[in-house]
Amino acid sequence: MSIILRVMPYIWPKDNAGLRIRVVVALALLVLAKLVAVYTPVLYKQAVDSLAKDGVPAVALGAVGLTVAYGVARALNVGLQQWRDALFAPVAQRALRQLALSTFRHIHHLSMRYHITRKTGGLSRIIERGVKGVDFLLRFLVFNIGPLVLELALVAIILAALFGIWYLVIVAGTIAIYVWFTFKVTEWRVKLRREMNDQDTDANQKAIDSLLNYETVKYFDAEEREAARYDTAMAAYEKASLLTAYSLAFLNFGQSVIITAGLIGVMVLAAIGVQAGALTVGDFVMVNAYMIQITVPLNFLGTVYREIRQALIDMSDMFDLLEQPQEVQDKPGAPALKVNGGEIVLENVHFGYDPDREILKGVTIRAGAGESVAIVGATGSGKSTIGRLLFRFYDVTGGALKIDGQDVRDVTQASLHAAIGVVPQDTVLFNDTIRYNIAYGRAGATQQEVEAAARAAQIHDFIASLPQGYDTAVGERGLKLSGGEKQRVGIARTLLKNPPILLLDEATSALDTETEQEIKAALDRAGQGRTVITIAHRLSTVMEADRIVVLEAGRVVEQGTHDELLARGGRYAQLWNLQQVEEDAA
């Protein structure tokens, strides 16, 4: 019920009176259609009695007229249902769109901590099944379960009023036993379906993970290993799927037995009434028509209930996702960040991804407006963590991180993100054109602005040499471009954004020396007039920084210019000498 209540605002939108009118009219047509459906067997009875001359010859329409009226009533019933469905379709589609959009937005607002612990394939499957579940629920709960309950009530009243209480007892008993059996077996099947869903999600995730790592699979000649891994997951899915199919067969057979027993009971009573002269042949036919009329939807009830139960599970998974808390949130009424010069200050910052393992232990760093500050250190020293805190993927657990005197926790995330341009170690591109990927830096950018950014990143000439130019598709994750080309596209994208603060996170560490120097020249131009924070492992890339900060085990152990640190002969000099030895050996 809580899940159904979560869906209700989407099908009764407060901001759209037109859709609410559609809902009301659709429900009115639903009731009218059921009234027509319940009265239709009465016309059938009168036509039969007129033909059998069993007491209804005085009916003005006659047998042929009654038969035509019966046919018209059936057609009218179907027409009203189709009209109802057409009226409700925009309501359902809008609800699906709004719900999918809400989920999509929420996922983007979840913290990095959540995203690095979840599997993208599993997430996409949860959203897909959840939206389909809502679609099913809207169509069948509103237009099948509700009408079925109404129809059963009307038929029960008519049978009790026209034929006696025992007809009602048999019909009510049949329905009660049928519903009990359906619910019990379906609850068992729900557990089987949940297991099947889990195996389906696991197999889908393994497939996506393997395809995303296509190159790695090739490097290690692991196609058969990946196929075996996928087949193992599919074998578990196959087993769960078979159990689900077997349980469905048992459910369908049990439902058929119960319904048939009820039908036989009512028809036997009607046959005895006809033999005794208390009922006409038309009455017998009408009772049969009513039983068939409720048998069809009751048979369907098993499938509908099972699917609704499954839809509720799928929706529950999606709503659980929607209820995942946003770890990093704007404070109520938070103002936008105002960047005057771009001064960045870390004041005694403490942070750990896990409360039991602190990464940064009282780090204090200052980058003045327009300064270039490099942060270096061994792997695991906390360099990249500072970049994530600056962009506010996480909040510091102690101390403060400020930009122009404003704590990043006190301003809106949107304004903070707009002020910082990031060039990561591995630029990830969308599976679209080069133009799209560069223009992603600023919404509404013109072609001239895109080309200007590409020239500044020293990639315009390369793009112009391609047969399709800026319309060249880059492939999934930019795999059709080399590492240097991807980095230049990423730099162009960031330059188009034109942020006052630039964060270079190992931006050249994955490139060869020659390409690194070319990219470094582009980055140097990109940093002009901006505050630049460079996180680097390769020290040769930060020699010209205004200040170099050396981290060791989450603490600042040295800071100064390249020459000052070398002259000091401390940790920086040690790292420099080690890298020089490695490069000489290479």
Solvent accessible surface area in square Angstrom, and as a share of the most:
residue,aa,sasa,rsa
1,M,159,0.71
2,S,81,0.52
3,I,35,0.18
4,I,34,0.17
5,L,109,0.54
6,R,86,0.31
7,V,3,0.01
8,M,82,0.37
9,P,83,0.52
10,Y,47,0.18
11,I,13,0.07
12,W,106,0.37
13,P,5,0.03
14,K,184,0.78
15,D,116,0.60
16,N,49,0.25
17,A,60,0.46
18,G,42,0.40
19,L,16,0.08
20,R,71,0.26
21,I,108,0.55
22,R,82,0.30
23,V,14,0.08
24,V,82,0.47
25,V,56,0.32
26,A,1,0.00
27,L,79,0.39
28,A,58,0.45
29,L,12,0.06
30,L,11,0.06
31,V,68,0.39
32,L,85,0.42
33,A,1,0.01
34,K,25,0.11
35,L,90,0.45
36,V,24,0.14
37,A,7,0.06
38,V,8,0.05
39,Y,115,0.44
40,T,8,0.05
41,P,3,0.02
42,V,29,0.17
43,L,18,0.09
44,Y,81,0.31
45,K,37,0.16
46,Q,46,0.20
47,A,6,0.05
48,V,28,0.16
49,D,0,0.00
50,S,16,0.10
51,L,125,0.62
52,A,46,0.36
53,K,162,0.68
54,D,61,0.31
55,G,63,0.60
56,V,31,0.18
57,P,99,0.62
58,A,97,0.75
59,V,39,0.22
60,A,107,0.83
61,L,108,0.54
62,G,26,0.25
63,A,20,0.16
64,V,118,0.68
65,G,21,0.20
66,L,2,0.01
67,T,72,0.42
68,V,90,0.52
69,A,25,0.20
70,Y,46,0.18
71,G,35,0.33
72,V,91,0.52
73,A,11,0.09
74,R,138,0.50
75,A,66,0.51
76,L,89,0.44
77,N,25,0.13
78,V,82,0.47
79,G,38,0.37
80,L,12,0.06
81,Q,47,0.21
82,Q,109,0.49
83,W,143,0.50
84,R,15,0.05
85,D,54,0.28
86,A,66,0.51
87,L,32,0.16
88,F,7,0.03
89,A,47,0.36
90,P,51,0.32
91,V,0,0.00
92,A,5,0.04
93,Q,107,0.48
94,R,55,0.20
95,A,0,0.00
96,L,21,0.11
97,R,168,0.61
98,Q,52,0.23
99,L,0,0.00
100,A,33,0.25
101,L,68,0.34
102,S,41,0.26
103,T,0,0.00
104,F,118,0.49
105,R,143,0.52
106,H,26,0.12
107,I,19,0.10
108,H,128,0.57
109,H,107,0.48
110,L,11,0.05
111,S,12,0.08
112,M,49,0.22
113,R,75,0.28
114,Y,30,0.11
115,H,69,0.31
116,I,116,0.59
117,T,99,0.58
118,R,93,0.34
119,K,118,0.50
120,T,98,0.57
121,G,2,0.02
122,G,5,0.05
123,L,13,0.07
124,S,53,0.34
125,R,65,0.24
126,I,24,0.12
127,I,38,0.19
128,E,77,0.35
129,R,37,0.13
130,G,0,0.00
131,V,30,0.17
132,K,126,0.53
133,G,4,0.04
134,V,0,0.00
135,D,33,0.17
136,F,33,0.14
137,L,3,0.01
138,L,4,0.02
139,R,104,0.38
140,F,31,0.13
141,L,49,0.24
142,V,31,0.18
143,F,18,0.08
144,N,45,0.23
145,I,39,0.20
146,G,36,0.35
147,P,4,0.02
148,L,11,0.06
149,V,92,0.53
150,L,55,0.27
151,E,6,0.03
152,L,22,0.11
153,A,48,0.37
154,L,39,0.19
155,V,0,0.00
156,A,17,0.13
157,I,113,0.57
158,I,37,0.19
159,L,0,0.00
160,A,28,0.22
161,A,82,0.64
162,L,106,0.53
163,F,28,0.12
164,G,27,0.26
165,I,105,0.53
166,W,164,0.58
167,Y,14,0.05
168,L,49,0.24
169,V,71,0.41
170,I,45,0.23
171,V,1,0.01
172,A,47,0.37
173,G,29,0.28
174,T,13,0.08
175,I,30,0.15
176,A,62,0.48
177,I,97,0.49
178,Y,0,0.00
179,V,39,0.22
180,W,154,0.54
181,F,30,0.12
182,T,0,0.00
183,F,83,0.35
184,K,121,0.51
185,V,12,0.07
186,T,0,0.00
187,E,65,0.29
188,W,122,0.43
189,R,4,0.02
190,V,9,0.05
191,K,145,0.62
192,L,30,0.15
193,R,49,0.18
194,R,110,0.40
195,E,78,0.35
196,M,25,0.11
197,N,12,0.06
198,D,80,0.42
199,Q,39,0.17
200,D,28,0.15
201,T,28,0.17
202,D,48,0.25
203,A,2,0.01
204,N,29,0.15
205,Q,20,0.09
206,K,42,0.18
207,A,27,0.21
208,I,56,0.28
209,D,51,0.27
210,S,23,0.15
211,L,132,0.65
212,L,61,0.30
213,N,66,0.34
214,Y,121,0.46
215,E,76,0.34
216,T,65,0.38
217,V,19,0.11
218,K,98,0.41
219,Y,156,0.59
220,F,135,0.56
221,D,122,0.63
222,A,8,0.06
223,E,68,0.31
224,E,140,0.63
225,R,158,0.58
226,E,39,0.17
227,A,51,0.39
228,A,59,0.46
229,R,96,0.35
230,Y,90,0.34
231,D,91,0.47
232,T,97,0.56
233,A,5,0.04
234,M,67,0.30
235,A,50,0.39
236,A,37,0.29
237,Y,59,0.23
238,E,103,0.46
239,K,139,0.59
240,A,6,0.05
241,S,36,0.23
242,L,83,0.41
243,L,81,0.40
244,T,11,0.06
245,A,52,0.40
246,Y,138,0.53
247,S,1,0.01
248,L,53,0.26
249,A,63,0.49
250,F,109,0.46
251,L,0,0.00
252,N,71,0.37
253,F,145,0.60
254,G,11,0.11
255,Q,6,0.03
256,S,56,0.36
257,V,77,0.44
258,I,27,0.14
259,I,10,0.05
260,T,63,0.37
261,A,61,0.47
262,G,4,0.04
263,L,45,0.22
264,I,99,0.50
265,G,22,0.21
266,V,0,0.00
267,M,26,0.12
268,V,77,0.44
269,L,54,0.27
270,A,0,0.00
271,A,38,0.29
272,I,97,0.49
273,G,11,0.11
274,V,45,0.26
275,Q,160,0.71
276,A,82,0.63
277,G,64,0.61
278,A,82,0.63
279,L,29,0.15
280,T,37,0.21
281,V,63,0.36
282,G,0,0.00
283,D,15,0.08
284,F,68,0.28
285,V,29,0.17
286,M,2,0.01
287,V,0,0.00
288,N,48,0.25
289,A,18,0.14
290,Y,0,0.00
291,M,6,0.02
292,I,87,0.44
293,Q,40,0.18
294,I,3,0.02
295,T,19,0.11
296,V,96,0.55
297,P,31,0.19
298,L,2,0.01
299,N,69,0.35
300,F,83,0.35
301,L,18,0.09
302,G,0,0.00
303,T,49,0.28
304,V,2,0.01
305,Y,37,0.14
306,R,18,0.06
307,E,46,0.21
308,I,13,0.07
309,R,66,0.24
310,Q,6,0.03
311,A,5,0.04
312,L,30,0.15
313,I,5,0.02
314,D,13,0.07
315,M,0,0.00
316,S,36,0.23
317,D,43,0.22
318,M,0,0.00
319,F,7,0.03
320,D,74,0.38
321,L,6,0.03
322,L,27,0.14
323,E,108,0.48
324,Q,64,0.29
325,P,106,0.67
326,Q,53,0.24
327,E,79,0.36
328,V,9,0.05
329,Q,103,0.46
330,D,62,0.32
331,K,105,0.44
332,P,137,0.86
333,G,82,0.78
334,A,19,0.14
335,P,83,0.52
336,A,58,0.45
337,L,16,0.08
338,K,144,0.61
339,V,44,0.25
340,N,134,0.69
341,G,34,0.33
342,G,0,0.00
343,E,45,0.20
344,I,3,0.01
345,V,27,0.16
346,L,6,0.03
347,E,70,0.31
348,N,84,0.43
349,V,0,0.00
350,H,56,0.25
351,F,2,0.01
352,G,12,0.11
353,Y,60,0.23
354,D,72,0.38
355,P,135,0.85
356,D,139,0.72
357,R,161,0.59
358,E,75,0.34
359,I,22,0.11
360,L,0,0.00
361,K,61,0.26
362,G,26,0.25
363,V,0,0.00
364,T,74,0.43
365,I,4,0.02
366,R,120,0.44
367,A,1,0.00
368,G,4,0.04
369,A,60,0.47
370,G,46,0.44
371,E,43,0.19
372,S,33,0.21
373,V,0,0.00
374,A,0,0.00
375,I,1,0.01
376,V,0,0.00
377,G,4,0.04
378,A,32,0.25
379,T,126,0.73
380,G,64,0.61
381,S,3,0.02
382,G,7,0.07
383,K,14,0.06
384,S,38,0.24
385,T,7,0.04
386,I,3,0.02
387,G,4,0.04
388,R,91,0.33
389,L,2,0.01
390,L,3,0.02
391,F,30,0.13
392,R,10,0.04
393,F,72,0.30
394,Y,2,0.01
395,D,42,0.22
396,V,14,0.08
397,T,100,0.58
398,G,21,0.20
399,G,37,0.35
400,A,11,0.09
401,L,1,0.00
402,K,57,0.24
403,I,0,0.00
404,D,32,0.17
405,G,56,0.54
406,Q,45,0.20
407,D,18,0.09
408,V,6,0.03
409,R,65,0.24
410,D,58,0.30
411,V,3,0.02
412,T,33,0.19
413,Q,36,0.16
414,A,79,0.61
415,S,21,0.13
416,L,0,0.00
417,H,54,0.24
418,A,61,0.47
419,A,8,0.06
420,I,0,0.00
421,G,1,0.01
422,V,50,0.29
423,V,1,0.00
424,P,48,0.30
425,Q,85,0.38
426,D,75,0.39
427,T,1,0.00
428,V,86,0.50
429,L,5,0.03
430,F,88,0.36
431,N,100,0.52
432,D,55,0.28
433,T,33,0.19
434,I,0,0.00
435,R,85,0.31
436,Y,93,0.35
437,N,0,0.00
438,I,0,0.00
439,A,25,0.20
440,Y,120,0.45
441,G,16,0.15
442,R,86,0.31
443,A,103,0.80
444,G,78,0.75
445,A,21,0.16
446,T,68,0.40
447,Q,56,0.25
448,Q,131,0.58
449,E,65,0.29
450,V,1,0.01
451,E,42,0.19
452,A,57,0.44
453,A,7,0.06
454,A,0,0.00
455,R,137,0.50
456,A,41,0.32
457,A,0,0.00
458,Q,89,0.40
459,I,2,0.01
460,H,28,0.12
461,D,116,0.60
462,F,63,0.26
463,I,0,0.00
464,A,65,0.50
465,S,85,0.55
466,L,38,0.19
467,P,138,0.87
468,Q,125,0.55
469,G,14,0.14
470,Y,18,0.07
471,D,71,0.37
472,T,25,0.15
473,A,44,0.34
474,V,0,0.00
475,G,9,0.08
476,E,91,0.41
477,R,92,0.33
478,G,0,0.00
479,L,83,0.41
480,K,146,0.62
481,L,19,0.09
482,S,58,0.38
483,G,38,0.36
484,G,7,0.07
485,E,36,0.16
486,K,27,0.12
487,Q,5,0.02
488,R,31,0.11
489,V,0,0.00
490,G,3,0.03
491,I,1,0.00
492,A,0,0.00
493,R,39,0.14
494,T,11,0.06
495,L,27,0.13
496,L,8,0.04
497,K,61,0.26
498,N,100,0.51
499,P,3,0.02
500,P,49,0.31
501,I,0,0.00
502,L,3,0.01
503,L,5,0.03
504,L,11,0.06
505,D,30,0.16
506,E,25,0.11
507,A,6,0.05
508,T,11,0.07
509,S,30,0.19
510,A,71,0.55
511,L,17,0.08
512,D,87,0.45
513,T,94,0.55
514,E,129,0.58
515,T,24,0.14
516,E,3,0.01
517,Q,93,0.41
518,E,73,0.33
519,I,0,0.00
520,K,27,0.12
521,A,39,0.30
522,A,0,0.00
523,L,12,0.06
524,D,71,0.37
525,R,106,0.39
526,A,3,0.02
527,G,13,0.13
528,Q,129,0.57
529,G,82,0.79
530,R,33,0.12
531,T,0,0.00
532,V,11,0.06
533,I,6,0.03
534,T,21,0.12
535,I,0,0.00
536,A,6,0.05
537,H,89,0.40
538,R,61,0.22
539,L,2,0.01
540,S,32,0.21
541,T,21,0.12
542,V,4,0.02
543,M,80,0.36
544,E,137,0.61
545,A,13,0.10
546,D,74,0.38
547,R,45,0.17
548,I,0,0.00
549,V,0,0.00
550,V,0,0.00
551,L,0,0.00
552,E,59,0.27
553,A,61,0.47
554,G,0,0.00
555,R,128,0.47
556,V,42,0.24
557,V,70,0.40
558,E,17,0.08
559,Q,68,0.30
560,G,8,0.07
561,T,52,0.30
562,H,16,0.07
563,D,105,0.55
564,E,91,0.41
565,L,0,0.00
566,L,58,0.29
567,A,92,0.72
568,R,134,0.49
569,G,56,0.54
570,G,27,0.26
571,R,59,0.21
572,Y,0,0.00
573,A,9,0.07
574,Q,94,0.42
575,L,19,0.10
576,W,37,0.13
577,N,86,0.44
578,L,95,0.47
579,Q,23,0.10
580,Q,55,0.25
581,V,99,0.57
582,E,115,0.51
583,E,86,0.39
584,D,119,0.62
585,A,90,0.70
586,A,122,0.94
